[in-house]
Amino acid sequence: MPERFAALPRPRTLVHPGPFRASRIDAMHAPHGRHFRLSVGSGPSLYEALVEGLAAHQVTSASMTLIGGRFDLLTFCFAGEDRSGQALVRYSAPMVTESAQFVFGNATLGKTAAGRPIVHCHAVFRGGDGRMLGGHLLTERCRVGTAPMTVLATSLEGFELRVDVDAETRTPLLHPLSATVSEVAHV
């Protein structure tokens, strides 16, 4: 090891509390997908705009990039240490900023374990006080403002994304599930 690195502290090793899983990423190939460009304007929550906008095209699972726009109200949280020890991280209490300028975000459309649409979104934005912020958006509590937001979406077809509590991390995560397994498992 070069001498200049010897003085640096060793990076932390994080170990999740649940049973180790050798496969870190669940992947599924979409046989085809469709691309959409949506313009989300004033009024609805971000959740409603994305779910309804994609439902109009019969899309229930998608990957999205969100660019620009304004929010009259933006509710978000951060991932931080879970002091209970049940998991490594938990989301903080919700924080609110008004009149936020949206910069960029990535979102995923999937379904809850009960089959309801869910939108998971991480984003960067300028808060009402001018500070640059970022975090996990609570999309049902974010009200889109007057400047439209552009959404580039790719449908995930042939499978769906469904929330399930991951045994290793003890947190709810979106997992790909084939359409035939999904139909059988959730009848």
Long-range contacts (C-beta under 8 A, 24 or more apart in sequence): 14-88, 16-87, 16-88, 16-168, 16-169, 16-170, 17-85, 17-86, 17-87, 17-88, 17-170, 18-166, 18-167, 18-168, 18-169, 18-170, 19-167, 19-168, 20-168, 21-167, 21-168, 26-175, 26-176, 27-176, 28-158, 28-159, 28-176, 28-177, 28-178, 29-158, 30-155, 30-156, 30-157, 30-158, 30-159, 31-157, 31-158, 32-157, 32-158, 33-154, 33-155, 33-156, 33-157, 34-59, 34-154, 34-155, 34-157, 35-152, 35-153, 35-154, 35-155, 36-151, 36-152, 36-153, 36-154, 36-155, 37-150, 37-151, 37-152, 37-153, 38-150, 38-151, 38-153, 39-148, 39-149, 39-150, 39-151, 40-69, 40-144, 40-148, 40-149, 40-150, 40-151, 41-144, 41-146, 41-148, 42-144, 42-145, 42-146, 42-148, 43-143, 43-144, 44-143, 44-144, 45-139, 45-140, 45-141, 45-142, 45-143, 45-144, 46-71, 46-119, 46-121, 46-137, 46-139, 46-140, 46-142, 46-143, 46-144, 47-117, 47-119, 47-139, 47-140, 47-142, 48-140, 49-144, 50-107, 50-109, 50-119, 50-139, 50-151, 51-109, 51-117, 51-119, 53-151, 54-109, 54-153, 54-155, 55-117, 57-155, 59-109, 59-153, 59-155, 60-109, 60-110, 60-111, 60-117, 60-160, 61-109, 61-110, 61-111, 61-155, 61-156, 61-157, 61-159, 61-160, 61-161, 62-108, 62-109, 62-153, 62-154, 62-155, 62-156, 63-106, 63-107, 63-108, 63-109, 63-153, 63-154, 63-156, 64-106, 64-107, 64-108, 64-109, 64-151, 64-152, 64-153, 64-154, 65-104, 65-105, 65-106, 65-151, 65-152, 66-102, 66-104, 66-105, 66-106, 66-107, 66-121, 66-123, 66-149, 66-150, 66-151, 67-102, 67-104, 67-149, 67-150, 67-151, 67-152, 68-102, 68-103, 68-147, 68-148, 68-149, 68-150, 69-102, 69-144, 69-145, 69-147, 69-148, 69-149, 69-150, 70-99, 70-100, 70-101, 70-102, 70-144, 70-145, 70-146, 70-147, 70-149, 71-99, 71-100, 71-102, 71-125, 71-142, 71-143, 71-144, 71-145, 72-98, 72-99, 72-143, 72-144, 72-145, 73-97, 73-98, 73-141, 73-142, 73-143, 74-98, 74-100, 74-102, 74-125, 74-127, 74-137, 74-142, 74-143, 75-137, 75-138, 75-141, 75-142, 76-123, 76-133, 76-135, 76-136, 76-137, 76-138, 76-142, 77-135, 77-136, 77-138, 78-135, 78-136, 79-135, 79-136, 86-170, 87-169, 87-170, 87-171, 88-169, 89-171, 90-171, 91-136, 94-138, 94-141, 95-135, 97-125, 97-127, 97-128, 97-129, 97-133, 98-128, 99-128, 99-145, 100-125, 100-126, 100-127, 100-128, 101-125, 101-126, 102-149, 103-132, 105-137, 107-139, 108-161, 108-174, 109-153, 109-161, 110-160, 110-161, 110-162, 110-163, 110-174, 111-160, 111-161, 111-162, 111-163, 112-162, 112-163, 113-162, 113-163, 113-164, 115-186, 118-163, 118-174, 120-174
